[in-house]
Amino acid sequence: MAKKDKKKKKKKKGGLVIKTRKKSSFRIPEKMYKAKVFSVEVDDGQYGEQIVWNFKIIKGKQKGKELKLWSNVIANPKNKTGKILRALGKRKIRDGDIDLEKFIGKKCRVIVEDHETKAGDETSKITQVLPYDLEED
């Protein structure tokens, strides 16, 4: 008579389950990458309410890697938000509202550099967003 393979089933305890990692950050080589905006949200950040731009690398060895960039919720031609909007195709920044959802799916180039967090972790950070150059495709 063959013995039955008895596997113990782990009972799931109720509640919200999350995955954990030793580090929450990662590094990729410093360079310019082709990327696209895959989501945009407004959230409370280190300096109050901020836009969180979520980019995904779309070409090369780092394809699929996701990077975030935070910027001010008020855009003007000279601040980071205004520069991001121009890189994504917004020609003029005028008084009024801008629908950020219109920029989801837009292609661009991002410059990524090494960065050390306040906690001492080495990570990669987007330092600049540039227009997507169609001629290089």
Residue, then its C-alpha position, 0 to 999 in steps of 0.5 A: m500500500a502506497k503512503k499518501d503524501k501528506k502536505k500540511k496546508k498553511k491556514k491563512k490568517g485574516g487581514l491585509v497581506i503584503k510582500t516584503r523586501k530587504k530594500s525598497s530601492f534599486r539601481i540601474p545604470e546611469k544613462m538616458y532611457k526611453a520611457k512612457v508615463f504609465s500613471v500619474e497621481v497626486d499624493d502627500g509627499q515630503y513637501g506636501e501635496q505633490i504630483v507622482w509621475n510613474f514612468k516605465i522604461i520601454k526599450g533596452k536591458q532595463k525594459g519594464k523597470e518602473l521609476k517615480l518622479w515627484s513634482n509640484v502640483i502647480a505648474n509654471p514654465k520654469n519649475k520641474t512640473g512645467k518642464i515635465l509637461r513640455a517634455l510630454g508635449k504641452r506647448k504652453i502653460r497658461d493659467g487654468d487647469i491641466d488634466l494630467e490623465k491626458f499624459i498617460g501613455k506619452k513617450c519621453r526620454v528620462i535621464v537616470e542618475d545614482h542617488e543616495t537616500k537619507a537612509g544611506d541606500e543607493t538608488s536610481k533617480i530620474t533627474q530630467v525628462l526630455p521629449y521623445d525623439l522619433e528620429e532615433d526609433 
